């Protein structure tokens, strides 16, 4: 599955969106960098990254080795 970033208005945060437009997680900016969170605010066991694109790439690599990832429709 391919994923893309959808920016959240007035923040430095992003939704991770799948092919069908469903959200599967978020990338949230902090002082440490961009951190990947799954639905339900569960932090993925990935280090913070310097850019949201680097965090998305790490999420894609991680998700390829993981079973079903929960998702929600994005409005």
C-alpha positions as CSV (number, residue, x, y, z in Angstrom):
1,X,0.0,0.0,0.0
2,X,1.2,3.5,-0.7
3,X,0.9,6.2,1.9
4,X,0.9,10.0,1.7
5,X,1.0,13.0,4.1
6,X,-2.0,15.2,4.6
7,X,-1.1,18.4,6.6
8,X,-3.3,19.5,9.5
9,X,-4.3,23.1,9.3
10,X,-2.4,25.5,11.5
11,X,0.0,22.9,12.9
12,X,3.2,21.2,12.0
13,X,1.5,17.8,12.2
14,X,0.4,15.4,9.4
15,X,-2.0,12.5,8.9
16,X,-0.6,9.4,7.3
17,X,-3.2,8.5,4.6
18,X,-3.5,5.3,2.7
19,X,-4.5,4.7,-0.9
20,X,-8.2,4.7,-0.1
21,X,-8.1,8.0,1.8
22,X,-8.1,6.4,5.3
23,X,-5.9,7.7,8.1
24,X,-3.6,5.1,9.6
25,X,-1.6,7.3,11.8
26,X,0.0,10.7,12.4
27,X,3.4,12.4,12.3
28,X,3.7,14.9,15.1
29,X,6.4,17.5,15.4
30,X,8.2,18.0,18.7
31,X,11.5,19.4,19.8
32,X,13.1,16.0,19.1
33,X,11.8,15.9,15.5
34,X,8.9,14.2,13.7
35,X,7.5,11.2,15.5
36,X,5.1,8.6,14.1
37,X,2.0,7.7,16.1
38,X,-0.5,5.1,15.2
39,X,-4.3,5.5,15.7
40,X,-5.1,5.9,19.4
41,X,-2.0,8.0,20.1
42,X,0.2,4.9,20.3
43,X,3.8,5.9,19.5
44,X,5.4,3.7,16.9
45,X,8.7,2.3,18.0
46,X,10.5,4.5,15.5
47,X,13.0,7.3,16.3
48,X,12.1,10.9,15.7
49,X,13.1,12.1,12.2
50,X,14.3,15.4,10.8
51,X,11.5,15.8,8.2
52,X,8.0,14.5,7.9
53,X,9.0,12.8,4.6
54,X,11.7,10.8,6.4
55,X,9.2,9.8,9.1
56,X,6.7,8.7,6.4
57,X,9.4,6.6,4.7
58,X,10.3,4.9,8.0
59,X,6.5,4.2,8.5
60,X,6.2,2.7,5.1
61,X,9.2,0.4,5.7
62,X,7.8,-0.6,9.1
63,X,4.3,-1.2,7.9
64,X,5.6,-3.5,5.2
65,X,6.7,-5.9,8.0
66,X,3.6,-5.5,10.1
67,X,0.2,-7.2,9.9
68,X,-3.1,-5.3,9.6
69,X,-2.9,-1.6,10.5
70,X,-6.1,0.0,11.8
71,X,-7.5,2.9,9.8
72,X,-10.2,5.6,10.0
73,X,-11.8,7.6,7.2
74,X,-10.4,11.1,6.7
75,X,-12.9,13.9,6.2
